[in-house]
Amino acid sequence: MVFQTAFLIIEKGEPFEKGSSIKLISEETLLGRQWETNKPDISFSSPYISKRHAHINYVNNQFTLTDQSSKHGTAVNGSVIVPNHPYILGNGDQISLSKNEVIFIFNCSQSVSGETSEFVNSKSISPGTLHDSFSINQERREILIDGRQLYLSGKDIELLLLLHRNRCTAVSYNEIKIKIWPERLSSTAEGIPDVGTDEITALVYRLRKRLGKHGHRIITIPRFGYMLDL
């Protein structure tokens, strides 16, 4: 089937940092607030966000936004949309939840072929280069931003190098745990380090901060992990 590549670019909305990119990877994405057994695909922490606030659906080659009768409403480009009525989204639309408690931009690019859960490499990129002003040398563990070296250490650089080795491909939470926290391998049959998702989130937040204007290249893949987008 054909599925368009789309992202939500966060302008405001904890726990996400401003400029964070969230890739839409399925035909239905629930936005809301996590509470006990309620686990939306994309969760915001504000108490003004309803548990099941809104859906973004992909139907007939277009994305739609539907407010799920949320308490404080959903708006597109400043206009409140009617609850339970799909609104067709266009590239660059600004979406706000609960009177600007959460604000993000809908960004939709070209169509790609394949299953909706696949992550597609858009082009072949040489191993040492991410961008004209952002490059990584894996062998030398060297990061250059605008011609100046960025010094990272510890788990910060280990995570960046892991994401770079798998650039344009989603890296799961479990793989991050295994590669970044090998010293905390558990005794369970799965052999997954005892690391909480909040620890990974905090590490990603810190790394995005260190990368400055390039921090948005680390994209959140809901319910899966992260990806370095080129």
ABEGO torsion letter per residue (X at the ends): XBBBBBBBBBABGOABBBGBBBBBABABBBBEBBBEABBBABBBABAABBABABBBBBBGGBBBBBBBGBAAEBBBGGBBBBBGBBBBBBBGBBBBBGGGABBBBBBBBBBBBEBAABBBBABBBBAABABAABBBBAAAGBBBBGGBBBBBBEAAAAAAAAAAAABGBBBBAAAAAAAABAAABBABAAGBBBBBAAAAAAAAAAAAAAAEAAAAABBBBBGAEBBBBX
